[in-house]
Amino acid sequence: MAPRKLAPFFVLTALVHAASVATRFDALAAQIPADLQSAILFAQLPLLLVEGYFEGMLEYGPGVGPVWMRIKSRPVKLSFTFAFIYLVTVVFQTWGISLGPLDPTPPKEWPEMQRAAWFAMFTGGMFFPNYLAATSSIIPALRALTSPLRKLPSVVAVALASVAGVAAGYGAVVALASAKLGAGIGKATDFWQTLQNDPAIALPIALGMAWAPILVGLVTERGAKAEA
């Protein structure tokens, strides 16, 4: 399938992941309820698995070299890279990791605009290195994981990918919450606590965030097959 056929799906998922990245800026995160912050985190893996399912259908044409050189679709590049940036930012913030200038959380004493510029540089400003990392890790893994699903009808495959993504997301959040964490905003423990107290809040939000783009993907994929 030509990449342009599924471009609307990947444009939408890229916007979702980019907006998710923005919510990790601590000044903005402080204004977001913990339930919503947790749902945003939880929604990433179901969405990523479905993205991997659809990306594996794309035919980029002849090409040589590593994966990053063979992907000839800007929406695909944007979507997976922003997803990778979000996940890396969560890990850095949750465990308080900083590698020299590689720190998504700027000093509190800085002016707000300077702090926003620092965060933007850590995320969007390092887009190409993050794209290289995404294409060498996330995309090959998703292609392998979703390969069996491409033998099934799309609706069934997407449903199974979503369920697997929910399980993987839950496991990742529990793993993060069980670790020794430093202070921070929107930690994984927020979601773990939310599930214990009222799972009816975060889970529907997370699944709604994931399934809105997924439905677009199903519709566009059906349309592309009908044209073929």
N, C-alpha and C positions, 0 to 999 in steps of 0.2 A: 504494500500500500504506500502511495506517495505521501511524504510528510505533510504536504499542504492539506491533505484530506482530514487529518486530525489536528491541524493547527489550532482551531477554536478551543479544543479541549486543553491543549498544552498552554495556550495563552491564559486561559482561566486558572489553571493550576499554578502557573507562574505568578499570577497576581495574588492568589491565596498564600503561596509560600512567601512572597515578598512582603505582604501585609503582616504575616506571622513574624518575619524577621523584625519588622518595625516595632512590634509589641515587646520585643526584648530590650529596647532602650529603657533604662530604669526609670527615667522621668515619666515616660508614657505607661510603663508597666505598673507604676504606683497608682494610676487612675483606673486600671482594669481589675474587675472583681476576680478573686482567686479562682472561682468556678470557671470563668471564661478563659483565663490564662491557662488553666489546666486542660480545658477542652481543646484549646488550640494545639497544645503539645500532643495530646492523645490522638488528634485527628491526622497527624502527619503520616503515620505508618500505613493506615488503611489507604490513604490517598496515594502514597508512594508505590505501594504494591500494584494498585490499579494502573498507575502511570507506567510502571515497568511492564505490565501486561500489554498495554497499547503500544509502548515504544518498541517492543519486540516484534510488532507487526510491520513496522516501517521499513521501507526499502530506500536507502539513501543513494543507491547507484554505485558504480564502481569506485573503489577507493583503496588506498594502501596506507599503512602506518598504524599508529595507535588509535584507540577508540575515539579520542578527542578530535582527531583529524577526520574521522569517517562520518561523524554526525553532522549532517547538512540540514539542520533545522534550528533556526534561532529560538522559536518557542520551546523546543525540547531542551536546548542548552540552558535557557533562562529558568525553566521549571525545576530541573534537577539541581542546578547550581544554587538557587535560592533555598531549596529544601535542605541541601547539604549545609549551607551557611546557617540556617535556623538551628539544625541539630548540633552543629559545632558550637554555636553561641550558647545554646542551652547547657551543653556539657561544661564549657568554660565558666559560665556563671554559676552553675550548680556546685561545682567543685572548687570554685575560686581559683581557676588556673590562669596564669599569665606567663607568657614566654617573652620577656622583654617588652617590646611595644605591642605584642599580640595579646591584647586584653580588651574585651568588649565593653568593660565598665570603666569609664574615665573617672579621674579623681573628683570627689564630691565638691571640692572647693573651687573648681573651674566654673567660669560663666557658662550659662546654659547652651549658648550657641557653640561654644568651643567643645563642650561635652558632646553635643549632637554631631559635630563634625568628626570628632574622634570615633564615635560609634559608626558613623557612615563610612569612615575609612576602613574600619575593621571588617565591615560587612560588604557593602557595594564596592568600596575602593580596592578590595582584594578579590574581585570577581574572577579574574582569569586563573589565579592559583587555585581558587576553590572549584572552578570548573574542571581543571585538571584532576583535582582530587576526587571529584564526584564521578568523572568518567573512568577513573581507575579503580573505584571501589563500589559505589552505589549501583551504577548502571550495569556492569557485568554481573553483580550479584543478583539484581532484580531480573535480568534476562534469564539467568539460570533457574531462579526460583519459580518464575512464571511460565517457563517453557511448557510444562505439562498442561497448563491451563489453556494454552492456545489450541489444543485439540478438542476443546469443549465449546458449546455454544456460548456466545459472548455474555449473555445475561447470567448464565450459570457460572462462568469463569469469573466474572466481576464480583458476583455474590461471594464466591469462595475466597477470592483475593481479599475482599473486605473483611470477612470473618477472620482470616489469617492475620490481616493487618491489625484488627482489634486485639487479637490475642497477643501479637508481638508488641503492640503499643502498651498494653497492660503490663506485660512482663518487663518491658524496658523501664516503665515508670516505677514499678515495684523495686526493680534492681537499683534504680537511682535513689529511691526513697530509703532503702535499707543501708545505703552507704553513709559514711560520716560526712555530713555536709556542713559547709560554712553558712554564715548568714547571707541572705540574698532575697530578691524579690521574685515571686512566681516560681518557687522551687518545686521540684517534683513531689515533695512531701505534701504540698497543697492539694495535689490531685489525689494522692493516696488517702489523705484525710477526708476529702470530699466524697470519695467512693465509700468510705466507712460510714460517714454521716448521712449522706443523701445521694446515692448513685443516680437518682432520677434527674439530677440537675446537669452534671457534666457530660454524662454519656450521650444523651440525645443531642446536645449542642455539638459534641465532637462528631457524631455520626452525621448530623445534618450538614456540618461544614464539609465533610468528606463526600457525602452523596450528591450534593448539588453539582459539583464539577463532574462526578462520575456519570450522572445522568446525561450531561452534555456530551461526554465521551461516547456513551452508548448510542445516542441519537446520531452523532456525526459519523460514527463507525458504520452504523446501519445505512446511513445515507451514502457513504462512500462505496459500500458493497453493492447498493442498488444501482449506482452509476456504472459500476464495473461490468 
